Amino acid sequence: MSKTARRRAALKSTALASAWLLALGLPAAAQETIPLTIVAGHAPVAMGVALLRDHFIPEVDRILAESGDYQIEWTQAYAGSVADYNGVLEAVEDGIADLGYVPHLFEADKLPLEQITYITPFGTDDLPKLMEVIEKLHQELPELDAAWARHNQRVLAPVGIDAYHLLTSFPVESLSDMDGHKIGTAGLALNWLKGGEAIPVALALPTFYNSMSTGLIDGILTFETAITPYKFHEVAPYITKANFGAQYGSALTINLDVWETLPDPVKAALTEASESYMDVVAEAYYTSGAQSLEAAAAAGATVSEFPEARRRAYAEKMPNVAMEWARALDAKGVSGTRTLETYMRLSREAGIEHARDWSQE
């Protein structure tokens, strides 16, 4: 019997037992315990994972405790103990996990439309504002959630990360300074190196440090909050604030079969807690980025910043990776152009200015 079937049977058995006790005039059990497993490929050093443990789960428990009818028996499995960073989507889809912190930036083939911020770089560093746009995008374009449903899961909370910058073993003042150097990053952020002669290397956050220290790569593109927790400044002491923008890179999801078995009060608690989790994560990343950079500088890193004119020149030198992406998806019957145009419109309506309009030639 599958985990979902067992949970469904357990809930039915509890309900029948409660009804039988009430028929006899006896008090029913005051509380029903529901087991849920939540997984992440990243360790809690990643803020989004840490706040699953420190905010989302306690908040669900707090909400449920107000009525006392249900409680969750949590199994927490982080740091790849159940699934690594590129296996969480499948773990939730297959029911190995009930909930997962899915870094969808590694799932461009399965969730192409969710890559929208990674193919429109040089946007805002205001992560809370960006996440408001992402929420509206999901509301306007049901095909985004439909893609998750095809993988048997529902998005509880989209999760963003703060602005990406360049960390290198050499100083960078322009795009050409990276010519011939191997630069590592994740997902479609590799496209940000187009327009120059840098050598892109596909890697992931947990592998950046060793790849730098062994000389496999000469630099990375990553978000500022990750710099000091992962000690990237030790191996890439030149930090260039190019501000590729904050990004929508992950989502907290739940297995759809599990969702359907849950009582309405539990669904409501998960929904309410996930909404506050999204906001808390966005604010935490947004406010902690500067602290991460300050700590790196205090430890000896050299921090410099692209002037806005140089940032715009970098963006203009790149090919229009967004329109290339959109047209490729259109050819497959996926609404790439519609998603791109809607995202850029919603960004403008939110007061977000990109270094170039990616929806125009």
Secondary structure, DSSP 8 states (H G I E B T S, - for coil): --HHHHHHHHHHHHHHHHHHHHHTT----S-EEEEEEEEESS-TTSHHHHHIIIIIHHHHHHHHHHH-SEEEEEEEE-TTSSS-TTTHHHHHHTTS-SEEEE-GGG-TTTSGGGGGGGGS-S--S-HHHHHHHHHHHHHH-HHHHHHHHTTTEEEEEEEEE--EEEEESS--SSGGGGTT-EEEE-GGGGGGGTTS--EEEE--GGGHHHHHHTTS-SEEEEEGGGTTTTTGGGT--EEEE-----EEEEEEEEEHHHHHHS-HHHHHHHHHHHHHHHHHHHHHHHHHHHHHHHHHHHTT-EEEE--HHHHHHHHHHS--HHHHHHHHHHTTT--HHHHHHHHHHHHHHTT---SS-TT--
